Amino acid sequence: MTPTRTWGYAYSLLMDTSRFPLIPGAQPMLITKGDGVWLEAASGQRILDAGGGAIVTNIGHGRPEIAEVAAKALKQLDYVVPLFATESRVALVDEVSDNWLPDPSWRCVFVSGGSESIDAAIRVAQLHHVACGRHERHKVIGRDVSYHGATIGALAVGSHDRRRKGLELTLPAMPKTSHHDPEQLEKIIEIEGAHTISAFVGEPVIGAAAGAYVPPDDYWPTVSEICARHDILVIADEVMTGFGRLGTKMGHEALDFTPDIIAAGKGLGGGYVPIGGVYTRADVVEPIGNTDLALMFYTFAGHDLCCAVSRKVLQILREENLVERAEIMGTFLRDRLDAEFGEHPNVEEVRGRGLLQGLGLVADRDSGAPFPRSAAFADQVAGIALENGVWVYPSGSGSFDDAVMFGPPFVATEDHVDQMVNVARHAIDAAAAALT
Ligand SMILES: Cc1ncc(COP(=O)(O)O)c(C=O)c1O
């Protein structure tokens, strides 16, 4: 079976562009199987999943025990409206609260993905203030650069310029502050007026928009202190960094702060099911519960199958010590990247935490001059790496325009890391040579 319509970024919606976006002239690859760190194409080609898909796959592909849990769940229940409890919902709440959140008293709601979790987190923050009588607090401060998802709300608080393009006038205007300088936040709050701001949202480590950018050590503690002083809720977008990716249970632990609200998806379902979640302290949601404000759920929120599978994913992460492994393998990957790219003329920076590592790509390391956007350099690198059997995640926007990320399954070995680094080296050299 060969895909006849495009299966690229826009899936089959843009049917006239029947091509694979990363490899010029190529047809989309038909992926038929996943096993451990590997994806297998119908042609027989094996692809090392160094990007964990879109930084999703954590326990590895093709786990039979997950398939068993999924089959059992579906035999027992299909759709149950989110107003009811189910055994799998209750069990997942317990698993997450007892093992992954800052405190077991935190509250959870499950949604169907990362963008939904950000939208829901914004609604929780907003309604918290309204319930407390602070009706004017209607703005959420985001950061330049950032990516929080593709719904209108998530795009509005984000600043990924390529992904907002053409929608700028549609998106509600939200204030943006620096991704690295906490003092700028103080100034923005002064300009906007603290009484108009409900929340601040940021990724502990910036993923798709900045290729695994880690802010200075004092960034998050200072941001948290400033927000607390102004009664502004801190939303940590842990869609990428949550559930072990940074080598800590949740990403905020690695960055030394505790948010008021966490939005997290991706690794929660390990790539086996579409799921996300919003998690917060009881005192954030209790005021809402005392009003007639509707904290509306999504139809598929906390789908029983997704909850059953996600609970198993989280149990595997714990029982196989995979979070610790993410830390150990993250250090190994980082050392290999530093050794290979520390002096590379087209790599401005090696960055990241745990198993979320990135390379900032530039035309000239010394001057920091970027490649022209028309060169789509990160995409070229990803395309060449893929032709050589490794999937790396092309990323970047704005001042971080070209980057690639490595976010492999936590079960990756040293040999896998060697292979992904060697292929990335070849791909960057080849893509740069093609431009000269
Ligand atoms: C930090 C972050 N937040 C939100 C999202 C949106 O998640 P989803 O694509 O599952 O809606 C993403 C997706 O890449 C992300 O990286």
The ligand as an SDF file (V2000), in Angstrom:
LIG
                    3D

 16 16  0  0  0  0  0  0  0  0999 V2000
    5.4070   22.5890   25.0510 C   0  0  0  0  0  0  0  0  0  0  0  0
    4.2350   22.1820   24.2150 C   0  0  0  0  0  0  0  0  0  0  0  0
    3.0100   22.5670   24.5890 N   0  0  0  0  0  0  0  0  0  0  0  0
    1.9120   22.2240   23.8800 C   0  0  0  0  0  0  0  0  0  0  0  0
    2.0120   21.4570   22.7480 C   0  0  0  0  0  0  0  0  0  0  0  0
    0.7770   21.0540   21.9850 C   0  0  0  0  0  0  0  0  0  0  0  0
    0.5460   19.7050   22.1710 O   0  0  0  0  0  0  0  0  0  0  0  0
   -0.3510   18.8830   21.1280 P   0  0  0  0  0  0  0  0  0  0  0  0
    0.3560   18.9390   19.8260 O   0  0  0  0  0  0  0  0  0  0  0  0
   -0.4160   17.5120   21.7490 O   0  0  0  0  0  0  0  0  0  0  0  0
   -1.6850   19.5340   21.0850 O   0  0  0  0  0  0  0  0  0  0  0  0
    3.2710   21.0310   22.3200 C   0  0  0  0  0  0  0  0  0  0  0  0
    3.4280   20.2280   21.1040 C   0  0  0  0  0  0  0  0  0  0  0  0
    4.4820   20.0460   20.5860 O   0  0  0  0  0  0  0  0  0  0  0  0
    4.4080   21.4020   23.0730 C   0  0  0  0  0  0  0  0  0  0  0  0
    5.6350   21.0280   22.7280 O   0  0  0  0  0  0  0  0  0  0  0  0
  1  2  1  0
  2  3  1  0
  2 15  2  0
  3  4  2  0
  4  5  1  0
  5  6  1  0
  5 12  2  0
  6  7  1  0
  7  8  1  0
  8  9  2  0
  8 10  1  0
  8 11  1  0
 12 13  1  0
 12 15  1  0
 13 14  2  0
 15 16  1  0
M  END
$$$$
